[in-house]
Structure formats: structure tokens, C-alpha cells
Amino acid sequence: MMSMIKGKVDKVLEKAISRKLLVWITATGLMLTANLESADWVIISGLYLGGQGIIDAIAKLKGA
């Protein structure tokens, strides 16, 4: 039972991590091609990555 729950949590965390990386890579690519201002890149990165970090921390606390 415990390993089943751990497996589900691992899958959720893997998806969250890959989404964070995908958002960062996309924003960086847009900034490098001059389709996104550097200030906007900072806002996107900070809000999304920070928000997801908080969500991940809460998920870990609930699982612990």
C-alpha cells in the first residue's frame, strides 16, 4: 500500500519538475529570440517556478 502511494507521488513530482523546466526553457528561448523582454522573463520564471516550488513543498508535507 505504501509503495503504491509513493509511486503516485513520484509520478506527480516528475511531472511538476518537467513542467517547471519546460516553462523555463520556453521563456529563455523566447527571450533569446527577442520575442520576450528580459523583465518579462524574470516575472514568468519567478512566478511560475516559485509558485510550483511552494506547491511541491506542500505536497511533500502532506505526504510526510
C-alpha positions in Angstrom: 0.0 0.0 0.0 2.8 2.5 1.0 4.8 1.7 -2.1 1.7 2.4 -4.3 1.3 5.8 -2.7 5.0 6.6 -3.1 4.9 5.6 -6.8 2.0 8.0 -7.4 3.8 10.8 -5.5 6.9 10.2 -7.6 5.0 10.4 -10.8 3.4 13.7 -9.8 6.7 15.2 -8.8 8.3 14.1 -12.0 5.6 15.9 -14.0 5.9 19.1 -11.9 9.7 19.2 -12.3 9.5 18.7 -16.1 6.8 21.4 -16.4 9.0 23.8 -14.5 11.9 23.1 -16.7 9.8 23.3 -19.9 8.4 26.7 -18.8 11.9 28.0 -18.1 13.3 26.7 -21.4 10.4 28.2 -23.4 10.8 31.6 -21.7 14.5 31.5 -22.2 14.2 30.7 -25.9 11.7 33.5 -26.4 13.9 35.9 -24.6 16.9 34.9 -26.7 15.0 35.3 -30.0 13.9 38.8 -28.9 10.2 37.8 -28.6 10.2 38.3 -24.8 11.6 41.2 -22.8 14.1 40.2 -20.1 11.9 41.8 -17.4 9.0 39.6 -18.6 11.3 36.6 -18.4 12.1 37.3 -14.8 8.4 37.7 -14.0 7.5 34.4 -15.7 10.3 32.5 -14.2 9.8 33.9 -10.7 6.1 33.4 -10.6 5.8 30.0 -12.1 8.9 28.4 -10.6 8.3 30.0 -7.2 4.6 29.0 -7.3 5.4 25.4 -8.3 8.0 25.3 -5.6 5.5 26.1 -3.0 3.0 23.6 -4.3 5.7 20.9 -4.4 6.7 21.7 -0.8 3.0 21.5 0.4 2.6 18.2 -1.4 5.7 16.8 0.3 4.5 18.0 3.7 1.1 16.3 3.2 2.8 13.1 2.1 5.2 13.1 5.1 
